[in-house]
Amino acid sequence: QTQTVAYKELETITVPEGDPIVIAVYDFVDMTGQKKPGGNFASMSTAVTQGSYQLLIKALKDAGGGKWFRVVERVGIDHLTRERQIVRTTREQYDEEDKTGLAPLLFAGIILEGGVIGFDTNVETGGRGARYLGIGMSQAYRRDVVTVHLRAVSTLTGEILLNVQTSKTILSIADGFDVFKFIDMDTQLIEIEDGMTENESITRSLRSCIEAAVLELIYQGEKQEFWKINWPVETEPEEEIKDENV
């Protein structure tokens, strides 16, 4: 996969002191209501992916090489409990001893809530161009911004323990080149145009934004002493022992 700057820091962050934190994600929804631009028609597709909770779960599982969080299944909890019930019912019908080893479901001490709260398009637009003797080139750009909100809620008390917001810029750049010339004296005309537009992936930008939010959540949690990062101890270099007899 393509690694973002936030992912590299998130994956290599020092592991916490003690056991991994058990955490649950029920949903992480798109709250923007933005639709994908469709020119002269109304597009029904959303501008932001509706599966952003998958990106959040992956970021949590990858934090510190998988040693920071234990993520319990809650998005598909209905499927999980139904399958466990099928196993137990089948054993009871055939009077068989339950050797499946089904343990009680793991409960989470922290629930993560939030979602994509902003997708602002055309926050900044601009461009430049020049032409000389019928030959010219131009460049235009557009800047969009996506914003996510992430909060950690205590299962025991319902108190909001941590609250994080992060934003990511999405850039679109268009380059163009053209030639416009008259040939000879009989007004024969030659015109050549060439161009390319490069749009940064919205999903990749959203992923980077979510990874940065998880990273900030870890740092904020340590600052408020909910957990402690096991920072490596810096050892001082040993002083050279000098032989006084030399």
C-alpha positions as CSV (number, residue, x, y, z in Angstrom):
1,Q,0.0,0.0,0.0
2,T,1.0,3.6,-0.5
3,Q,2.2,5.0,2.9
4,T,1.3,8.5,4.0
5,V,3.5,10.6,6.3
6,A,1.0,10.1,9.2
7,Y,1.0,6.4,8.6
8,K,4.8,6.1,8.9
9,E,4.7,7.8,12.3
10,L,1.7,5.9,13.5
11,E,3.1,2.5,12.6
12,T,6.4,3.2,14.3
13,I,5.2,4.9,17.4
14,T,6.5,3.4,20.6
15,V,4.3,0.8,22.2
16,P,2.3,1.7,25.4
17,E,3.3,0.6,28.9
18,G,1.0,-2.3,29.9
19,D,-1.5,-4.2,27.9
20,P,-3.0,-3.0,24.6
21,I,-6.1,-0.8,25.0
22,V,-9.4,-2.5,24.1
23,I,-11.4,-0.2,21.9
24,A,-14.6,-0.3,19.8
25,V,-15.8,1.4,16.7
26,Y,-19.5,1.3,16.0
27,D,-19.5,3.7,13.0
28,F,-17.6,6.6,11.5
29,V,-20.0,8.3,9.2
30,D,-20.0,10.9,6.4
31,M,-21.7,14.0,7.9
32,T,-21.0,16.3,5.0
33,G,-23.8,15.4,2.7
34,Q,-21.6,16.4,-0.2
35,K,-22.3,15.0,-3.7
36,K,-19.6,14.3,-6.3
37,P,-19.6,17.0,-9.0
38,G,-21.1,15.9,-12.2
39,G,-20.9,18.8,-14.6
40,N,-24.4,19.7,-15.9
41,F,-26.2,17.0,-14.1
42,A,-26.9,16.1,-10.5
43,S,-24.6,13.2,-9.4
44,M,-26.1,10.8,-6.8
45,S,-22.6,9.6,-5.8
46,T,-21.2,11.0,-2.6
47,A,-18.0,12.9,-2.6
48,V,-16.6,11.1,0.4
49,T,-16.4,7.3,0.8
50,Q,-19.1,5.8,3.0
51,G,-16.7,3.2,4.4
52,S,-14.5,5.6,6.3
53,Y,-14.9,3.4,9.5
54,Q,-12.8,0.8,7.6
55,L,-10.0,3.3,7.4
56,L,-10.3,4.1,11.1
57,I,-10.2,0.4,12.1
58,K,-7.1,-0.2,10.0
59,A,-5.4,2.8,11.5
60,L,-6.1,1.5,15.0
61,K,-4.9,-2.0,14.2
62,D,-1.7,-0.7,12.6
63,A,-0.8,1.7,15.5
64,G,2.6,0.8,16.9
65,G,2.8,-2.3,14.7
66,G,-0.5,-3.6,16.1
67,K,0.5,-3.3,19.8
68,W,-1.5,-0.2,20.8
69,F,-5.1,-1.3,20.5
70,R,-7.3,-4.4,20.5
71,V,-10.2,-3.5,18.3
72,V,-13.4,-5.5,19.0
73,E,-16.0,-6.1,16.3
74,R,-19.0,-3.9,16.6
75,V,-19.9,-2.9,13.0
76,G,-20.9,-6.5,12.3
77,I,-21.9,-7.4,15.8
78,D,-25.3,-8.8,14.6
79,H,-23.5,-11.3,12.3
80,L,-21.1,-12.3,15.1
81,T,-23.7,-12.9,17.7
82,R,-25.9,-14.8,15.3
83,E,-23.1,-17.1,14.3
84,R,-22.2,-17.8,17.9
85,Q,-25.9,-18.6,18.6
86,I,-26.0,-21.0,15.7
87,V,-23.0,-22.8,17.1
88,R,-24.6,-23.2,20.5
89,T,-28.0,-24.2,19.1
90,T,-26.5,-26.9,16.9
91,R,-24.6,-28.4,19.8
92,E,-27.7,-28.5,21.9
93,Q,-29.8,-30.1,19.2
94,Y,-27.4,-33.0,18.8
95,D,-26.7,-33.3,22.5
96,E,-23.0,-32.8,21.9
97,E,-20.6,-31.3,24.3
98,D,-19.6,-27.8,23.4
99,K,-16.0,-28.1,22.4
100,T,-15.9,-24.9,20.3
101,G,-14.2,-22.9,23.0
102,L,-16.5,-20.0,22.7
103,A,-15.4,-17.4,25.2
104,P,-17.5,-14.4,26.4
105,L,-17.3,-11.5,24.1
106,L,-14.6,-9.0,24.9
107,F,-16.0,-5.6,26.0
108,A,-14.3,-2.3,25.3
109,G,-13.4,0.3,27.8
110,I,-13.4,3.0,25.2
111,I,-15.7,3.7,22.3
112,L,-14.6,5.8,19.4
113,E,-17.2,8.1,17.8
114,G,-17.1,10.8,15.2
115,G,-17.0,11.0,11.4
116,V,-16.2,13.2,8.4
117,I,-17.6,16.6,9.3
118,G,-16.3,18.8,6.5
119,F,-15.5,18.6,2.8
120,D,-15.0,22.1,1.5
121,T,-14.4,22.5,-2.2
122,N,-12.7,25.4,-4.1
123,V,-11.3,26.8,-0.9
124,E,-8.7,28.4,-3.1
125,T,-8.3,28.5,-6.8
126,G,-5.9,30.2,-9.1
127,G,-3.5,29.9,-12.1
128,R,-1.0,31.5,-14.4
129,G,-0.2,31.5,-18.0
130,A,1.9,33.2,-20.8
131,R,1.9,33.3,-24.6
132,Y,4.7,34.5,-26.9
133,L,4.6,34.4,-30.7
134,G,1.5,32.1,-30.7
135,I,3.1,29.6,-28.3
136,G,1.8,29.5,-24.7
137,M,1.4,27.5,-21.6
138,S,-0.8,27.7,-18.5
139,Q,-1.3,26.1,-15.1
140,A,-4.3,26.2,-12.8
141,Y,-4.9,24.7,-9.4
142,R,-7.7,24.1,-6.9
143,R,-7.5,23.4,-3.2
144,D,-10.1,21.4,-1.2
145,V,-10.1,20.6,2.5
146,V,-11.5,17.5,4.3
147,T,-12.0,17.5,8.1
148,V,-12.6,14.6,10.5
149,H,-13.7,14.6,14.1
150,L,-12.7,11.8,16.5
151,R,-13.6,11.4,20.2
152,A,-13.0,8.7,22.8
153,V,-15.9,8.0,25.1
154,S,-15.6,6.1,28.4
155,T,-17.8,2.9,28.5
156,L,-18.1,3.1,32.3
157,T,-19.2,6.7,32.7
158,G,-20.1,8.0,29.3
159,E,-17.7,10.8,29.7
160,I,-15.9,12.2,26.6
161,L,-12.3,11.6,27.5
162,L,-10.5,12.8,24.3
163,N,-11.6,15.1,21.5
164,V,-9.6,15.5,18.2
165,Q,-10.1,17.3,14.9
166,T,-7.8,17.1,11.9
167,S,-7.8,18.5,8.4
168,K,-6.1,17.6,5.1
169,T,-5.7,19.6,2.0
170,I,-6.6,18.1,-1.4
171,L,-4.9,19.6,-4.4
172,S,-5.9,19.5,-8.1
173,I,-3.5,20.9,-10.7
174,A,-4.1,21.3,-14.4
175,D,-1.3,22.0,-16.9
176,G,-1.9,23.2,-20.5
177,F,0.2,23.9,-23.6
178,D,-1.0,25.4,-26.9
179,V,0.3,26.6,-30.2
180,F,-1.6,29.1,-32.4
181,K,0.0,30.1,-35.7
182,F,-0.9,31.3,-39.2
183,I,1.1,29.6,-42.0
184,D,2.2,31.6,-45.1
185,M,0.0,34.4,-46.4
186,D,-3.2,32.6,-47.2
187,T,-4.4,32.5,-43.6
188,Q,-3.8,28.8,-43.2
189,L,-4.1,28.2,-39.5
190,I,-2.4,25.6,-37.2
191,E,-3.6,25.1,-33.7
192,I,-2.3,22.5,-31.2
193,E,-3.5,22.0,-27.6
194,D,-2.3,19.7,-25.0
195,G,-3.1,19.4,-21.3
196,M,-3.2,17.2,-18.2
197,T,-5.1,17.4,-14.9
198,E,-3.9,15.7,-11.8
199,N,-6.3,15.3,-8.9
200,E,-5.2,14.1,-5.5
201,S,-7.2,11.1,-4.3
202,I,-10.0,12.1,-1.8
203,T,-9.9,8.6,-0.2
204,R,-6.2,8.7,0.3
205,S,-6.4,12.2,1.8
206,L,-9.2,11.0,4.1
207,R,-7.1,8.1,5.2
208,S,-4.2,10.4,6.0
209,C,-6.5,12.6,8.0
210,I,-7.9,9.7,10.0
211,E,-4.4,8.4,10.7
212,A,-3.3,11.8,11.9
213,A,-6.4,11.9,14.2
214,V,-5.5,8.5,15.8
215,L,-1.9,9.6,16.3
216,E,-3.1,12.9,17.9
217,L,-5.5,10.8,20.1
218,I,-2.6,8.7,21.4
219,Y,-0.5,11.8,22.2
220,Q,-3.4,13.6,23.8
221,G,-4.2,10.5,25.9
222,E,-0.7,10.4,27.3
223,K,-0.8,14.1,28.1
224,Q,-4.0,13.6,30.1
225,E,-2.4,10.5,31.7
226,F,-5.0,8.0,30.5
227,W,-2.1,5.8,29.3
228,K,1.7,6.1,29.1
229,I,3.9,5.7,26.0
230,N,6.9,3.5,26.7
231,W,9.5,6.0,25.4
232,P,12.9,4.5,24.8
233,V,15.4,5.4,27.5
234,E,18.3,7.5,26.3
235,T,21.5,6.2,27.7
236,E,24.4,8.5,28.2
237,P,27.7,7.6,26.5
238,E,30.1,5.9,28.8
239,E,33.0,8.1,29.8
240,E,36.4,6.9,28.6
241,I,38.4,5.5,31.4
242,K,41.9,7.1,31.3
243,D,44.8,5.2,32.6
244,E,46.7,7.6,34.9
245,N,49.9,5.4,34.6
246,V,50.2,6.1,30.9
